[in-house]
Amino acid sequence: MKRIFFALLALLMLILSACGSTVDSTPTAAAGTPASVTDPPSAAPTATPEPDYSAFVAELANFCVVNMFTCYYDNAVVTRFDFDSDGVQDWLVYKQADDPHGAWLMLDGAVPAESPAVLYDVSAAGDIRILYSETLGSAVVNKFYGSVGNSVDYYFTFDGVPGTRLAYYSSVWEHDDVFTVVRQIDGADDCSEEEWNAYIDSLALTEPGGSVPASDWQSMSLDLPAEALDSVAERLSLLPIVYEQYSADIDGDGVDDHFFILSTGAYGVNNLGEQYYMSGDTLSKYDSYAVGSWGNCYLLLRSNGGSPTAGVVESCDDYVSQFREAAFSSGEALSGIESDGDYQLDLYKNLITQTDGGWLAYAELMRPATVSDEALRQGLGDEYDVSDNGSYQSIYAGEAGYIYYRGTDSEPWRVSAMSDVVLTEVAAAGLVFIPDTATYEDFMSSMMFGVVREVNSLPELFEPPLEYITYDTIDVIVTVSGGEISHVLYPYSP
């Protein structure tokens, strides 16, 4: 009986133990595989990072600014050295304009054309020197002045803006042989002549060497693959100093080349944002006598059969024509006019051809020229009158020669000439097809010459109703309906 009792008791405990346990729904490992060993999850494929071409963009942008600064001056020289110890070669450019002292342009090589500094001095008995301190690892400006009874000599760091004053010396004649002399180091109280000289020596100041004529910096090779040229050009085109850009394969190697027109300013505003420092440390306005003039820069990026090059050219007209002709020959359609509506196009007489059912024409899609509120304030200053006309705001800037207007505070300012003609810029370029079924309207001839005429084809728009007059280019408004151009209007523009 005891055996039966204990057997029943053991069976009861086993049943209760089973009822109190939980069920693990996780699949067990396969037979013969230790439970602690499981296959790791497959790693997600890692995306290949996009190549970083920012260094090339900065080098090209600054290369262009240097040429805009030196374009009219044969005496200009360029020096490359790292004046802020960031491992990137910076730019130091000297040129002599009307003032015999000349002017210095300093550009941070690590950033593309960002607020370059121009230093100059117009004192009759003084000047500035741009030096480099091995001790500090930075550029140092030395301003000195000396005349009968008064002399000044001081040093300060400069990394794009005036920095720390390192040492200061002045001597002022009082009477007879009495002079008031002040010597300071790091802004401290007066020190001895020996201490002052020792401190200057400790800075290990040298003049940057390796200067070359600015003409040596009118072309350069680009150490990057030809297929990267499009990416570099796209990023370069976003800079505010780029006024116009053209892209096409002009050398027939299958890779697009690029042409840029760059300017320090457009539409009455300054796009470069350069800062001028008289005596090297006093923020001032542009001084044409001391600094001289700036010019436009025409930059050509060529794929060059796989070995890309960059160069500046003296004139833009021939190259712009080459790029338009290459784009016309490529057969690439104009993008941006796919939806029904009206679009402003620039057409060219020598870039149209008749084809089955109509005409093929190279066209540039135009959009209103705009400037940012920040650029406008920098160009006109904070004190300008904004007229609120209810549905839009406007600024009449007679000195700049433009009228600016916008609908809301969040919009950029559109630009028009004083004649109220809205200024435009190129948004895209390519080929358009104008079918034979399209209608034409020449409003220009009726307003300009008082002649109402019927136009039945695209070439006729380029031939006004006057002998010996022809148009090389015309600005037209095309109406797109049902996916094709149905009407071409040549509007009047004063």
DOSE-992083 format. One record per residue: x, y, z of N, C-alpha, C, O in turn; residue in one letter. Coordinates in pm, whole numbers, plus 50000, padded with zeros to 5 digits. Last residue first. Layout:
N
XYZXYZXYZXYZa
...
END
This chain:
494
509895969342530510595981942501512095980642520512835990342500p
508415943542362509255946242478510055958842449510825959142352s
505635925242253506385937842247507165939542377506645937342486y
505935889742178505355901442244506215913842224507375912942183p
505095866241973506275874741985505795887842046505285896441973y
503715835242048503505849642049504845856742063505635853642152l
502525805741928503785812841953503515827741940503125832441832v
500685776542014500685790641977502025796842015502585793742120h
501065750142082499945753241992499965767641943499335770741842s
503235724942161503135739442144502055742442040502135737941925i
501735697742348502525703142239502295718142227501295723442276e
500075688642552501435683342545502265688442430503405684042413g
497735702842542497705688742505499095682942486499265673342411g
499555731542486498205726242503498195711742456498605708742344s
501505758742555501515744242545500115739242578499555742342684v
502445787842402501345781442474501405766542448501365762142334t
505255809042441504615797742374503525792242465503655792042587v
506535839642378505685832742474505005821442399504255823842304i
509955848342297508575845342263507865839042383508495833842475v
512515867442186511905862642310510425860542283509715870042249d
515005860041940513715865841977513245859442108513535847842137i
517975867441758517295860541867515985867541897515885879741882t
518515881041529519295869041556518645860641666518745848441667d
516345895941299516595893141440517435880441453517095870241393y
516955920941051516665907141089516995905341236517845912441290t
516625944540798516585941940942516215927440964515275922240903i
516415950140528517755950340588517755948340740518785950340804y
513085962840545514215957940467515515959740545515695969540617e
510645951240768511485962240723512705956540653513275946540696l
509045933240920508585938640791509345951040748508745960440695p
511485908841047510485919541063510155925740927510885923840830p
512135877341079512245886840969511175897540984510045895640937e
511595858741270512925864941275513115875641168514145882241165f
509135849041198509215857541317510545864741327510635875541387l
509645832140987509105845340956509165854641077509245866841061e
510425807541097511445816641042510935830641016511705840241022p
507815796641177508785801541275509825810741213510105821241272l
504985808240984506045798641016507035804941113507075817141129s
503145828040938502695814140922503765803840955503475791840954n
501835859241020503015850541027502535836041026501645832341101v
500675889640902500345875740928501625867440921502395868540825e
500955921841059501255912140955500875898141000500765895241119r
500805955341098500125943041137500335932941026499925935140912v
503075978941192502705970241081502045957641138502655950241215v
504365995841364503025999441320502535991041205501675995341128g
506765988541474506795994441340505415998641288505316004341180f
506135980841738507405987441709507365994841575507866006041565m
503575969241730503865979741827505115987641789505155999841805m
503705950841522502595960341525502875971841620502455983041594s
505995936141588505975944441467504865954741470505045966041425s
505175923041829506315932241827506245941541706506425953641721m
503245904941774502805917241839503925927741838503655939641846f
502645881141578503765890641587503255903841644502895912941568d
501795848341623501305861941641502495871141664503265869241758e
500855816341493501875826341528501225840041537500235843041469y
499935782041568499655795341514500675805241568501285803041672t
500745748441472500825759641566500515772741495500795774241376a
500895728741285499545732941323499565744841421498515750541449t
503505721741264502955730441158501575735541193501115745641138d
504915723041600504255716541486503735726641384503545738441415p
507925726041735506775734741706506075729141582506605730341472i
509815712141986509195709441856507965718241843507075718041928f
512915721942136511455721442136510985718541994511645721941896v
515895713442315515145714542191513635714042215513155706842302l
517305734042579517145721742504516295724142381516015735642346g
517645746242915517875747542772517735733942705518015723642766a
516495765843197516835753143133517015755642984516585765942932a
516535792043289516205781343383516595767743328516985758843404a
518125822943257517895809743197517635799443305518405798143401v
516235851843363517455843943356517115830043305515955825943310e
514905885543327514815870943332516195864643328517185871143296t
513115914443431514365908043392514265893043415513625888443509l
510405931943303510825921743399512085914943348512125910143234v
510325965843253510545953043187511085943143289512095945643354v
510155990743366509185980743409509295967543334508435958843350d
512256006643319511196007243219510065997443249509145995843170s
514065999543508513296011643533512166013443433511216020843458m
513665963543522514375975743488513485987743517512305986243548a
513005941743800512645947743671513495960043648513995966243743s
513015912143989513735924043945513175928743812512915920743722v
511725898344296511885898244150512415911844107512285921744178r
512915886044600512545898044523512745895544375513825891144333w
511475855544733512605864044692512085875944614510945875944567p
508935853544992509375852044854510645860044829510885870144895e
508045859645244508785847145228509335845245087510135836145065s
506495882445226507815883445289508665871045266509885871945269d
504965882344895504965880645040506385881545093507355881445017t
505495892144631504145890944683504075890344834503245896944895g
507815918044522507485904444564506075904244622505525914644657r
510315937544348508955935344397508765920544433509455911744382y
512435964244255512305950944312510875949244366510315958644422y
513935981043992512755980544078512625966144125512705956844045i
517155997143943516225985943934515005988444024515035996644116y
519306013943987518776012843851517786001543833517565996943721g
520496021944219520886008844166520386006944024520955999143948a
519156046244247520616046144237521126032944180522086032744103e
516446038444266516916046344153518416045944136518906045344023g
514626014944357516026017944388516646025244270517276019144184a
511726009044495512206016944382513616021544416513796030944493y
510215980044584511295989144622511765996044495512155989544398i
507085965744690508035970244587509055979644648508805986344748s
504715939344742505635949344795506605953444685506915945344597q
501215932544670502655930344653503425941744719502865952344748y
498645938344738498905924944684500385922144664500775910744642s
499405963644888498305954444914498615940344868498835931444950g
501755976444846500645979644757499465970144774498635968844684n
504135990445030503185979445039501935983244959501175992044999d
507425998544963506036002644942505145990244944505375980744870s
510176003845153509385993245094507945998045084507326001245185v
513116022145138511666022745155510996011345080511216009344961d
516036014245325515376016545198513866015145220513416008045310y
518436008645513517536020145506517016022245363517506030845290e
520245988345498518985985845569517965997045552516775995045574d
521665984845166521675989345305520315987045368519345984045298g
521765974444916521135987544930521265993245070521006005145092l
523195950244950523455958944837522945973144856523605982744817g
522235938745181523665941245171523965951045059524875959245070q
519555936845108519925945345222521415948545219521825959745251r
519775918544900519255931944874519635941544986519985953044961l
520675895745026521535902144927521085916444900521905925344878a
518405890645188519705893345250520635900545152521295910245189e
516435885445001516275897045087517605900845151517905912645168d
517815875944680517345873244816517215886144895517805896344860s
516505881144354517575883244452516985880744590515805883244613v
515725868544025515405871244165516675874044245517765869844207t
514225868843705515435870343786515045874243928514135882243948a
511805845643590512115858943644513405858743726513645849643805p
513055823843329512295825943452512645839743506513695845143471r
513075806943013513415818243098512495818743221511335814743216m
514575782242828513415785242912513805795943012514765794243088l
515825783942515516195785942655514945790142731514335800442701e
515995761442240515275771442319515845772042460516295761942515a
516355751641909517015752642039516345764042115516155774842061y
513715736041732514425748241768515125746541902514575740841996a
512125721441458512905719141579513715731741607514315737441517l
508895723241313510225729041329510835724641462510155724041565w
506885699941123507085712241197508535716641203509315714041111g
506635675940986505495680841063505725693341141504865697341220g
509955668140985508635663140948507565668741043507615666441163d
511635700141010511575685641019510175681140983509315689340953t
513895727040992512595721440956512675706240960513675700340918q
515555742541265515615734241145514235728241120513505724841213t
517485767041435516185761241404516345752941277517175756141192i
519595784241500519435771541570518005766541558517385762341656l
519775809241399520645799141338520525785541404521255776241369n
517935823341561517675821641418518495810341357517995802741274k
516735812141870517865817341794517715813541647517415802041614y
514615820942151514915813042032515985820041950516145832241957l
513595818642479514495825842388514835816342274515285805142297d
510305816942616511465810442556512285820442477511745829642416l
507945813842865508785823342793510045816142746510755810142826q
504805797242849506215797142887506975807342803506695809142685y
501585786942963502405796242885503825796542940504035796243062d
500275753042957500435766443011501275774942918501625770742808g
500595718743050499935729042970500075742643039500005743643161d
503885705443121502495708443158501905719143067502635727543013s
506485705943020505645694342996504165697143024503295691542958e
508605722843035507395727842968506425716342938505645717042843i
510845711443148510205722343221508955727843155508295736543212g
513455705442909512615701143021512005713443088512585724243086s
514035700742569513935710442678513015704942786511905700442756l
515825671642455514625679942464514695689342583515325686442685a
518755668342268518125666742399516975676742414517135688642389e
520245670242039518865665542027518155663842159517045658442162g
522825679241998522625667542083521225661742073521025649842095s
522735702641855523105690341784522825677841866522615667041810s
522115720542059521185718941946521465705841874520525698741835f
524415718842213523145714642271522105712242163521295703042173a
526225729742030526395715942074525105710542135524745699042112a
525215755842012525245747441893525385732741929524745724141868e
525645764442274524285764042220524225754842098523285747042083r
528435762842290527615754442377526175753642327525555743042336f
529205781942098529605767842085528725758742168528305748142122q
528135805242211527635800442082527985785742061527155777942014s
529745806942437528305805242454527685800042325526815791242328v
532205811442311531975798942383530495796442407530035785142398y
531855836842198532185825442112531885812242182531365802942120d
531285852842431530335851342321530595839042236529675831442206d
533225857142628532235846442647531415843442523530895832442510c
536765861542655535465865542603534495853942615534895842342612s
538985850542783538815865042782537415869442740536935879842785e
538705823343017538865828542882538495843242882537795847942972v
540155800643247539385812843223539705817943084540845816943038v
539815765243301540525776943252539595788743238538385787143219g
540405731643386539655743943412540475755543361541705755743376a
540075697543273540835709843295539875721243325538685720543293t
540165661543295539475674543304540415686143332541405684843404p
540725637843105541655645243192541135659443208541625668543141s
538895627742926539145620243048540115626743144540305621743255g
538805646142716539125632242689539445624142811540205614442803g
537995670342842539345668742786539735654142769540845650042803n
536005683042981536295669143015537625664742956538315656343014s
536425716143097536415706842984536745692943034537625691043118r
535075745643197535445732343247535315722543132534235720743075l
535725779043193535445767743105535965755043170537165753743195l
534555809943304535205797343341534755786143249533555784043228l
535025842343309534415832443219535175819343237536305817943190y
534305868543526535155857043499534385847243412533215844343438c
534385904543537533705891743527534725880743502535855883343462n
536415924043770535875920643639535065907843646535045901043749g
536985952643976536745938343962536205935843821535595944743761w
539465978744014538185973343970538185958043972539235951543971s
541105992244307540945989944165539615983444134538735982744220g
541775998944566541525984844535541475982244385541775971144341v
542186026844571543126017644636542996003344586543995996444566a
540116037144416541476042244399542496032444456543546030144396y
537806024844510538276021544376539716026044353540456019644279s
536956010944793537736022544753538366019444618539356012044611d
534156000244976534985998244857535646011344816534976021544805y
534386008745327533676006545202534686004645089535876007045103k
535775990645609535486002545531534685998845407534365987145386s
537195981645914536185978345814535755990945741535396000945805l
540495980945978539355990045990538365987145878538645989745761t
542785966145936541935962646050540705971446067539945969546162d
544225974045710544225960045747543255956345856542915944645871g
543875999345628544965997045724544975982745775545655979645873s
540585989245556541615999545544542605997845659542215995345773m
539135962245431539755966545556540865976645526541935973045478y
536135949345301537295957945279537805963145413537035967745497y
534745918645201534905928445308536195936245284537225930345252q
532375905544961533735908245008533745919245114532875927945115e
530085894444848530115897344991531495899945044531775896945160g
529185886244597530415880544652530525882844802531015874244875l
526995899744509526825885544537528065879144600527985867944650n
525405930044549526705923444552526515908944593525955906044698n
522905942444320523345937644452524695930744438525075926344329v
521995949244066522135959744166522565955344303522605963444395g
522085926343911520785932043945520875941844061519975942744144y
525095913544054524125913943946522825919843999522515918544117a
528605908444124527275913544153526385913244031526875912743918g
530835895144044530745898644186529355903644223528965903044339t
530195867643824530275881943849530165884543998529485877244070s
530695843543568530665847043710530875861943726531625868143651l
529565820043355529815834443361529625838443507528535837043562i
530785788343258530175796843359530535811343336531675814643301f
530355757643097530835771343084530045780143182528825779443188f
531365723843055530555733843125531215747543113532435748943118h
530805692642879531675703342926530765714242984529545713942965d
529805658642905529465672842898530595681642949531245678543049d
531245633542708531065638842843530795653742832531485660842758v
531855625742451530775618942519530495623642660529605618342725g
533635641042317534175629142383533115621642463533435612242536d
533085665342183532715652642122533275640242188533365629742123g
533395690342282534585684242221534325670142171535255663542123d
531035698642395531545706642283532765700442218533155704642109i
528335688642535529575681842495530145689042373529775685842260d
527165713042771527015705142649528355698642619529395702842672a
525875739742957526445726342960526135719142830524995719142783s
526225771443108525875763842988526585750242996527745749443036y
525115797343326525825784743306525305777943181524115778443151q
525495829643482524915820943379525755808243369526955808343400e
526485837543735525445845443668524725837143562523505837443552y
527675829444042527455823943908526245830943847525135830243899v
527715838544298528505846244201528345840844059528825847043964i
526275820444454525615832944412526405840944310525835849244240p
526475786344352527105797744417526475810744367526165811844248l
525475765844203524645770644313525225782944382524545789344462l
527395757244027526315765643974525435771544084524715781244059s
528915739644175529465752844146528365762444101528395774244132l
527315717444168527525724144296528075738144276527745747444350r
527495711543894526185713943956526335721444088525575730644116e
530225707043859529595718443792528245721743855527895733443869a
530555683544008531275695644047530595707943987530415718044055v
528925666443856528635668743997529305681544047528695689344119s
530205666843605528815671443618528475674843763527815684943789d
532685655443661532615669443622531205675043636531025686543676l
532935629043704532615637243821532415651843786532005659843870a
533805617743474532385616043505531965624043628530775625743653e
536525622443481535705630843394534225629643429533475639343415a
537955622543813537475615743693536535624443612535825632843667p
540465647143899539225639943928538745633243801539085637743691l
542335670143916542635656243949541365649043994541215645544111d
542495693143668541635688543777541865673743800541605665643711l
544825718743583544285705343565543475701543688543745706343798s
544235753343497544765742843584544105729543549543005729043494m
544655788243424544265774643385544865764843485545875767743549s
545505810943533544385812243440543935798643386542965797743312q
547725815643696546525809643753545315812143665544225815143714w
549635829943571549885815543586548675808243640548595796043632d
548795855843601548515849443473548785834443477548245826943396s
549865863943839548465859543839548105852543709547195844243706a
553165851443896552255860743829550835855143826550625843043812p
553785838844230553845837444085552925847644022551985852244087v
555595833744533554645841644454554875839444305556015838344259s
557105820544727556525812944617555515820444534554655814344471g
556465830345073557205829844948556455822144841555325817744861g
555395852845320555105840745242555825841245108555805851345038p
557775865445542556895868645430556645856045349557595849045314e
557665856545890558295856045758557285860545654556075859545675t
558265856346236557515861846124558315861145996559495864545993l
558455845546507559035839146388558275843346262557725834946191a
557765855046752556665851646661557145844646535556355838446464l
560085862946874559525849946912558375845646821558045833746815s
560495888746780561365877946731560765864246759560895855046679d
558555901646935558415901446789559265890246730558805883046641i
559745897747187558435891847158558215891047007557735880846956y
562075912547165562165898147189560845891247155560845880147101a
561045938347137561805932347027561885917147042561785909846944n
559895941147396559065942447274559765935647156559125928047083w
562075938747564560975929147573560125929347447559695918947397e
563565961147483564135947847470563055937147473563085927647396e
561865982047552562195980047411562745966047389562425959647288e
559455971347803560705977347758560925974547610560265966047550s
555915979147813557075970347831558315977447778558225988047717c
552795988447953554015992247883555155982747917555345978748032d
550425961147990550965974448015552295976347944552835967147883d
549085940847719549525943347856550065957547868550145964847770a
548405933247465547515942447534547915945647675547175952447746g
550575918147378549325911347413548395920247494547675915447581d
552565944747468552605930947421551335923947469551055923947589i
553435978447390552555968747455552705955147388552935954147268q
554816009747439555065996347386554195986547464554205986347587r
554996043647371554166033047428554516019947358554516019047235v
556496074647437556626061547373555766051447448555796050647571v
556746107347372555956097947451555916084647376555376083647266t
559776125747367558786117547297558016109147398558576104447497f
561756154247357560896146047442559836138947357559086145447283v
563406173547264563766159647237562916149847319563336138647345d
560906196647216562356194947217562696180547176562336176047068d
557906178247281558636190947266560126187847277560546177947337h
556646153847178555986163347267556616177247253555926186847217e
556036129146937556906140146981556096149947065554986153847028w
555286096046996554716109146965555626119847023555956119747141v
555176063146900556086073546949555556086946901555386089146781s
554046030046964553826043546913554816053046977555236051347092s
553245996246915554296006046947553886019546888553426020246774y
552025964247003551725978046962552855987147007553365986147119y
551075930746929552065940346980551755954046922551295955246809a
548665917146872549785910446937550745920247002551165918347116l
545265916346866546405925446855547545919546938547415917347058r
543495890346705544135895246827545255905046795546105902446709t
542105898446393542025890946517542715897846632542545909846653g
540165906846107541205910546204540995903346336539875902146386p
539315878145906538915890345976540035893946073540775885146116v
540945859845795539745863745720539115876045778538445883645707g
542715859946008542295847245947541015849045866540115840645870d
545295876246155544255878146054543955864545992544825858345932f
546765893546438546475881546360545345884446261544555893746279t
548855922646429547645915746472547415903646383547815903446267f
551085948546527550885935546465549585929446518549265930846636y
552335982246464551635972146542551345959846457551345960346334y
553606013446494553986000346443553235989946526553475988746646d
553946048046429553136037146483553586024146417553896023946298v
555066081346494555246068346430554446057746504554276058446626s
555836114946472554776105246501555046092346425555226092546303n
557866132746402557186134446530556136124246562555566124746672g
557456128146072558196136446166557366138246293556296144446291v
556216094446048556386108045998557166115846103557496110646209s
555056062145977556116070346034556196083945967556226084945844g
553496031546035553346045345988554436053546054554706052046173y
552295998245978553296007646029553096021245963552606022245850f
550985967146049550665980646005551705990146065551955990046186k
551105934445967551915944846031551545958245968551765960345849n
549245905646027549345918245953550155928146035549925930046154v
549725871346001549865883046087550015895245998550805895245904v
548315838745981548745851045916548775862346018547955862846110a
549575812046193548525820246133549135832346064550305835746085s
551155798746380550515791246273549405798946206548395793146166g
552635809946580551175809846596550475801246492549335796946512l
555245805146481554905802346621553395800846639552945791546706t
555285814246224555495799946246555075796146387554595784946410e
553265837746088553945834446213554055819346227553045812346240s
553565856945799553115844245856553945841245979555175842145976y
552245888545674553295879545720552685866445768551465864945777l
551745916345489551105903645523552215893645553553035890645466i
551975950345581552645938345533551855926145577551335925745689r
551065983845493550825971445565551635960245501551935960745382i
552256017445548551826006445463551455994745554551535995645676d
553036053145533552906040145596552456029545498552286032245380g
552616079445461553916075645516553846062145585554526059945686a
550036082245364551146087645285552496082645333553426081645253a
547726054945361548486065145434549706069345355550336061245288s
546166035445260546306047545178547086058345249547116069745203v
545966000745224546416011845308546646023945218547246022745111d
543955970545241544685981045170545075991945268544585992445381y
542495939045186543215947945276543965958345195544545955145091l
539655920445159540565928945081541165939045176540445946745240v
538415887745201538865900245264539825907345170540705901145110a
535425870345095536865872945091537205886645149536385895845147p
532935854445154533305867345213534805869745213535415871145319s
533865826145001533025830545112533595843045176534615842545244e
534695808544789534395822844769533505828444878532485834844848a
534275778944942534165785044809533735799644811532565802744832p
536855770245177535455773445149535375780845015536295788144979v
539565766545201538695755445238537235757845205536445748445206a
541065789345151541015778945049540055767645078539735759844988g
540085821345203540205808645272540035797445170538965796145110d
541825848145064540735838645048541045825945126542145820445115l
542625881945037542865869645112541625860845104540515865245132m
544215906344848543025897944859543395885244933544365878444897l
545555938444888545715924044910544345917444919543445922244987w
546785965744688545765959544773545985944544777546515938644683a
548955994944664548355982544619547335977344719547065983644821g
550346018644699550456008244800549955994744750550475984244789h
549706036144494550976028844485551126017944591551946008944574p
546486035344353547266038344472548556030144470548496018044447d
545496023144125545966036944116546826040744236547776048444223d
546685990944197545775998844114546326013044104547506014744076a
548385961744220548545976144238547635983344141547775982144020q
547755931844406547745939444281547875954244314547515958544424k
548065899444543548425913744549548295919844410548685913744311y
546625873844729546775879944597547055894744614546385901744690v
546595843244871547005857044899547355863444766548285858944698l
544725815244971545115824244862545475837944918544755843645000w
545645783445126544815795245107545395804044997546425800844937d
545655749045145546365760645093545385772045066544415770344993q
544775733145444544375736645308545115749245265545185759045340v
545335729445711545795719345618545435721945474545765713845387g
544775750145871543745739845865544105728945764543295720145735d
546285773945920546735760945972545615750445976545525742746071s
545775797545799544995794745919545255780745974544545776046063d
547305800245571547415810945671546575808345796546645816245891f
549115782545375548055779245471548085789345584548795787445683d
549555797645053550075792645180548915790845276547865796945259f
550285810544743549505800444813550235796544941551395792544937r
550065841344579550835833144671549895823244738548825827044786t
550195860144283549425850944366550385842744451551395837644401v
550135893844155550845881444188550005873344286549205878844362v
549725918743902549175910544010549985897744028550455891743932a
550355935143693551305934643805550835925443917551515924544019n
548345936243510549495927843476550455926243593551285917143593d
544995936443558546245941343617547385931543589547385920243637y
542415928343516542895939743438544295944343479544735955043437y
541925906243685541785904843540542335916443459542695914543343c
542015901743959543265905143890543135907043740544145909143672t
539485894844052540225905344122541405910444039541765922144049f
538765873843890537925885943888538655897743951538465909143910m
540735855643965540765861243830539845873343815540135882243735n
539885850144226541225855644202541295862144065541865872944050v
537415838744171537465851444242538825858044222538905870244204v
538255814544048537505824543971537545838244038537695848443970c
539515802044262540265804244138539575815044054540245823643996f
537305798644424538335808444462539245811844345539695823244332n
535975778744274535315791344306536335802044342536235813344294a
537895758044266537445764544143536795778044171537035787644098l
538145751544540539315755744462538905763144335539495773344301e
535515744244607536155755644673537335760744591537505772844575a
535215721744440534315733144426534935745644487534885756444428v
537195705144541537305709844403536415722044381536795731544312f
536185700444797537495706944783537685712344642538255723144625a
533805686744748533745700444802535075707744787535085719844766s
533295661744661534045670444570534075684844620534345694044543y
533075630844780533025644644828533925653244740535155652144743d
531005604844650532315611444660532155626144701531195632744660p
528585589444857528855597944742530225604444757530585608944866e
529085556344985528955570945004529295578544877530165574544799p
527115529044918528405535144886528275550244900527445556344833t
525315513745181525315522345062526705528445042527365532545137a
525455479945276525845493845306525915501845177526495497445077t
522865456545326523915461945239524195476545269523265484545286p
522535442645650521955450745543523065456345456524105460445507a
523495409345729523755423645740523145431045622523215426445508a
521355384145852522145389145739522275404245748521285411245770s
521745373746192520925379746084521825385145974522925390146000p
523545343046260523365357546275522505363046164522505357746053p
522165312346370522715319746256522495334646276521375338746307d
523125301246698522095304846599522745312646487523785318946508t
523825281546970524375285746842523235288446746522465279346714v
522665271047192523275284247206523815289647076524225301247070s
521895245347129520855255547140521425269447146520745279047110a
523805228346882523695233447019522695244947025522665253346935p
522295205646666522835219146676522705223946818521605223746873t
521005181446659522445181146637523095194646645524315195546631g
518045194846523518715183946593520195183946558520575186046443a
517725230546533517655217746464518435207346542519365210446616a
516335247646815517365245746713517215232046652516645222946713a
512805255346839514075250046889515045248546776514675248046658t
510925285546812511345272746756512675268446815513565276646837p
509185297747094510325299647005510745286246949510925276647023t
507245294947277506825293847137507975295347040507795294346919s
507195277647570508075286147488507715284047343507865273047290d
504835277347818505195271547690506025281447612505585292647590v
505385272948172504975280848055505485274247930506455266647933t
504035252648449505095256948357504505265048243503305264348217s
502005242248601502585255148641503655260048548504145271148567g
501435216848501500425227448487501005241048520500505250948467c
503685202348577503455204948434502465216148415502615224248323a
503305201048853504495207848798504295211348653504695222148609s
500985185348872500965199348917502135207148862501985218948828l
501995160948775500925167748702500865182448739500715191048653i
503905154948970504345156748831503305164348750503635172948668l
502275151849192503255162849190503745165549048503975177049011m
500905127949119500175140549140501115152549134500745162749074l
502975109149110502255112348985501515125548999501485133448905l
503675108649379504675113349280503995117349149504355127249086a
501315097449484501765110849525502755116749426502685128549394l
501295072049369500235081549333500625095849370500305105249297l
503595062149493503545062949346502475072849301502695080949211a
502855062649759503955071449714503985072749562504365083149508f
500785043249746500535056949792501605066549743501295077249691f
502085020049659501025025849573500775040249611500585048749524i
503785016249875504365018549741503335025149649503645034349573r
501965012450080502835024250084503415027249947503535038749906k
500824987950000500005000050000500855012650000500545022349931m
END
